[in-house]
Amino acid sequence: MVAAILCICSHINAQEDVNIGKSNIKIEGGRMTPEALWAMGRIAGASASPDGKQVVYQTGYYSVRANKSHQVICIVDADGSNNRQLTTSSKSETDPTWIDNGKSIAYLSGGELWTMNADGTNRRQLSKSGGAIEGFKFSPDGKQVILIKSLPFNKVIEKRHADLPKSTGRVVNDLMYRHWDHYVESIQHPFLADVTSEGITEGTDILQGEPFECPGEPFGGVEQLAWSPDGKQIAYTCRKKNGTQYSISTDTDIYLYNIGTRETKNLCKQPGYVAPAVDITKSLRNQAVNSPENVEKNNPGYDQNPQFSPDGKYIAWQSMARDGYEADRNRLCIYNIATGEKNYVTETFDSNVDAFCWMNDSETISFIGVWHGCVNAYQTNLRGDVRQITDNWADITSIQPIGKKDLLITRQSMSAPTDIYVVTPGKEAKKTKIQAITSENKQILDQLHLGKVQQRWAKTTDGKDLMYWVMLPSDFDENKKYPTLLFCEGGPQSPVSQFWSYRWNIQIMAANGYVVVLPNRRGLPGFGSEWNEQISGDWTGQCMKDYLTAIDDAAANLPYVDKDRLGAVGASFGGFSVYYLAGHHDKRFKAFISHDGAFNLEAMYTETEENWFSNWEYDDAYWNKDLTLNAKRTYENSPHRFVDKWDTPILCIHGELDYRINATQGMSAFNAARMRGIPAQLLIFPDENHWVLKPQNGILWQRTFFGWLDKWLK
C-alpha cells in the first residue's frame, strides 16, 4: 500500500503550491484500491466554444502525500482529438469560460480573473482584487462582467472586538449562525464591473445595502445568475431573509435587475407580497404560506438557476412549489418577460429537473433528470411536450448545447468516472448517438477488474415494485458465496442512481470481495412523486421495510449472497437508517457502518442549522404539546430509543465540521454502543464536514471501512 502511494506521488514537490498532474500509477492484480481512486483525474466545468468545434474543461488531480489537490485547464476538439492541457502553473486554475467569440478563455487563478488565448498563450491578469474573486460571468458583448465577492456580515454574529485580535469567541444573536461547515461571518454578493483595455474595474454591488447572499449558500455559484442576450438585464437567485426566518424557509426567488435604471423586480411574487405569518415550531406543510392560492401566485418554494432564452423573450428556471420542503419536485418554469405569465413545461415528467439548457431555437429546452435509477437527457418545448433523448444505465451530470442541435454532457456510472460526451439526438432515444471526447482515466481503468452491475425488482410489503441495483465482486465466481452489503442512501430523498463516488465507491466494495445491494427504497425520486414523498413523516416506516425487502430478496434468490455474512452501511440519512436497523434487524446483519447519521432526533431538531428540514420531516418541535401523529411516531422511533436492542458490531464515522448533522450524533451512538458492551469503533475527523475531502483522510476512511467489514464478515 505504501508503494502504491509513492507510485502516485513520486513526482510531487513538497511546496505550498503543488503542481500535481496525471498519475502513472501501476496497479497490482487489477484490484481497485483507495490509492487508485485518488490517482484518478476528476473532470468538471466543461464549456463548448461558440462555434461548437472545441471544448474547454477543468480537471482536478490529487496528491495523497502532499494532501492537496491541483486544478488544471484542458482543451479538446469536439470530435475527441487534440486533447491537451493548457495550464501548467503550480497554482490551481479553474472555471474556464469562452469569451471574445471563442478567441479567448477566461479563468480564475489565485482569486483573480485571467484570460488566455485558446491555445494557452498570451496570459493576462484582468483583475487586481487582492484575491477576492470567487466566480464570474461575462456579458454577451464582453464589455461587462459579474464578479462574485464575499463581504463581511455581522447581522447574526457580532463583529469581533478590534482590541481582542486573538479572541476566538463569537457572540451570536440569531439562528443561521453556522451553515454546512462554517460560521456565517460573510456573504457573497455579485458586483457589476466594466471590462477596459487596462483590465476590469472594481465593480458595483448589485445588491448594495441588502444583507442577503447571492449566490445562495452552501453550494450556489455563478449558475444562479444570468445575462440577458442584449446585456441590459441580469437575472439572479436570492433568498432575501436572515437569521431565524432564513433557517425555517426555503423561499428563494428569481430577481430581474435592470442595469440602466438599477431597478430590481421579483419575478416570483405578486407586487406588495407579504409572507403569511407562520408557526416556526411546526411544519409549513399545512400552513398558509403553502396554501394552493399562495403556491400558485407567489412561488414560495425554491426557485433558482435562471437562464434567458437566446431570443431574450423568456427566462427559465428550476422551481419547487412549497416553502420549507427542500426535496419538493424540481419543475422547469418558463417566464414570459412581456406578459409575466409562468408556465411549467415538465409536468408530464414525474421526477426532478436536475439541470437544463436552452437550445438555439428558443423553443426547445434540454434537461436531465432521474428515472428508474438513471439520469438521462430529455427535451421539452414551450407547450410541455416531453421526450426522452438518451436511455442508458448512466448518470448525466451536466448538459449544454454544442453546435446547432447537439448536446455537450458530462456522464458517469457505477463503472466509470466522469468523462465528456457529445450527444446527437435521434428521433427516439435508441437512435441517439453518444460519442466520448475524453477518456481521462483510461490508463487506470484499463488495469482494473471491475464488478458487473445488475438490476432486480422485488415486491414490497405493501405490494409495490421495488428496483434495486446489485454490484457483483470484481472476480465474481457464480459458484461461490460472498459477504453482502446493504447500501442505505442519504438525502433522505436522493436517488440511488448510476453514481460514481470517490469515497462511497461501489467498485471498490466489489474489489474487496463484496456483493452490494442498493435499493431505490421509498422516498427516492425517479419512481413518481407518490413514491418520493411517502417518506416525509415516516422515516422509520415503509422505507425501512423496503430496505429489508431488498436484502431479503437478494439473500433468498441470489445464490451467491451469503445470508450469514450480511452488513449494512450508509451515510447521512443512510447513517440514520443504519442506526435504526441496528435495533430492528432481527439478527440479519453481522456488521454496521454509519457515517454522519442522525442518532437522536430530538437533539438533531435543535442542532441542525437548516431548521426547515427538521420541521418538514418531523412535523413538530419536540416540546410542542399538540404533536401530530407523525411527529409522535418520529420521536418515538428515534434510533437512540432502541439501543437496548443493539447486538451487532458498529463503526461510527463523523466530521466535527458537520453542522448539518452534528458530530455529537456519531459520538453519542459510539458511546452508547460501548456502554452496552457492543464491539464498536469511532472514526472522528476534526477537519471534515458532512463529506471527507482531504486525500489522506479519504485513504484512512477506506482503510477503516474495509478493516471493520473484513473483521466481522470475512
Stockholm file with secondary structure:
# STOCKHOLM 1.0

chainA/1-714         MVAAILCICSHINAQEDVNIGKSNIKIEGGRMTPEALWAMGRIAGASASPDGKQVVYQTGYYSVRANKSHQVICIVDADGSNNRQLTTSSKSETDPTWIDNGKSIAYLSGGELWTMNADGTNRRQLSKSGGAIEGFKFSPDGKQVILIKSLPFNKVIEKRHADLPKSTGRVVNDLMYRHWDHYVESIQHPFLADVTSEGITEGTDILQGEPFECPGEPFGGVEQLAWSPDGKQIAYTCRKKNGTQYSISTDTDIYLYNIGTRETKNLCKQPGYVAPAVDITKSLRNQAVNSPENVEKNNPGYDQNPQFSPDGKYIAWQSMARDGYEADRNRLCIYNIATGEKNYVTETFDSNVDAFCWMNDSETISFIGVWHGCVNAYQTNLRGDVRQITDNWADITSIQPIGKKDLLITRQSMSAPTDIYVVTPGKEAKKTKIQAITSENKQILDQLHLGKVQQRWAKTTDGKDLMYWVMLPSDFDENKKYPTLLFCEGGPQSPVSQFWSYRWNIQIMAANGYVVVLPNRRGLPGFGSEWNEQISGDWTGQCMKDYLTAIDDAAANLPYVDKDRLGAVGASFGGFSVYYLAGHHDKRFKAFISHDGAFNLEAMYTETEENWFSNWEYDDAYWNKDLTLNAKRTYENSPHRFVDKWDTPILCIHGELDYRINATQGMSAFNAARMRGIPAQLLIFPDENHWVLKPQNGILWQRTFFGWLDKWLK
#=GR chainA/1-714 SS CHHHHHHHHTTCCCSSSCCCCCCCCCCGGGCCCHHHHHHSCEEEEEEECTTSSEEEEEEEEEETTTTEEEEEEEEEETTSCSCEECCCCSSCEEEEEEEGGGTEEEEEETTEEEEEETTSCSCEECCCSSSCCCEEEECTTSSEEEEEEEEECCSSBCCCCTTCTTCCCCCBCSSCCEETTEECCEEEEEEEEEEETTEECCCEETTTTCCCCSSCTTTCCGGGEEECTTSSEEEEEECCCCHHHHHTCCCBEEEEEETTTCCEEESSSCTTCCCCCCCTTBCSTTSGGGSHHHHHHHCCSBEEEEEECTTSSEEEEEECCSTTCTTSCCEEEEEETTTCCEEECCTTSCSCCCEEEECTTSSEEEEEEEETTEEEEEEEETTCCCEECCCCSSEEEEEEEETTTEEEEEEEETTEEEEEEEEECCSSGGGCEEEECCCTTHHHHTTCCCCCEEEEEEECTTSCEEEEEEECCTTCCTTSCEEEEEEECCTTTCCCCSCCCSSSCHHHHHHTTCEEEEECCTTCSSSCHHHHHTTTTCTTTHHHHHHHHHHHHHHHHCTTEEEEEEEEEEETHHHHHHHHHHTTSTTCCSEEEEESCCCCHHHHHHHSSCHHHHHHHHSBCTTCSSCCHHHHHHHHTCGGGGGGGCCSCEEEEEETTCSSSCHHHHHHHHHHHHHTTCCEEEEEETTCCSSCCSHHHHHHHHHHHHHHHHHHHC
#=GC SS_cons         CHHHHHHHHTTCCCSSSCCCCCCCCCCGGGCCCHHHHHHSCEEEEEEECTTSSEEEEEEEEEETTTTEEEEEEEEEETTSCSCEECCCCSSCEEEEEEEGGGTEEEEEETTEEEEEETTSCSCEECCCSSSCCCEEEECTTSSEEEEEEEEECCSSBCCCCTTCTTCCCCCBCSSCCEETTEECCEEEEEEEEEEETTEECCCEETTTTCCCCSSCTTTCCGGGEEECTTSSEEEEEECCCCHHHHHTCCCBEEEEEETTTCCEEESSSCTTCCCCCCCTTBCSTTSGGGSHHHHHHHCCSBEEEEEECTTSSEEEEEECCSTTCTTSCCEEEEEETTTCCEEECCTTSCSCCCEEEECTTSSEEEEEEEETTEEEEEEEETTCCCEECCCCSSEEEEEEEETTTEEEEEEEETTEEEEEEEEECCSSGGGCEEEECCCTTHHHHTTCCCCCEEEEEEECTTSCEEEEEEECCTTCCTTSCEEEEEEECCTTTCCCCSCCCSSSCHHHHHHTTCEEEEECCTTCSSSCHHHHHTTTTCTTTHHHHHHHHHHHHHHHHCTTEEEEEEEEEEETHHHHHHHHHHTTSTTCCSEEEEESCCCCHHHHHHHSSCHHHHHHHHSBCTTCSSCCHHHHHHHHTCGGGGGGGCCSCEEEEEETTCSSSCHHHHHHHHHHHHHTTCCEEEEEETTCCSSCCSHHHHHHHHHHHHHHHHHHHC
//
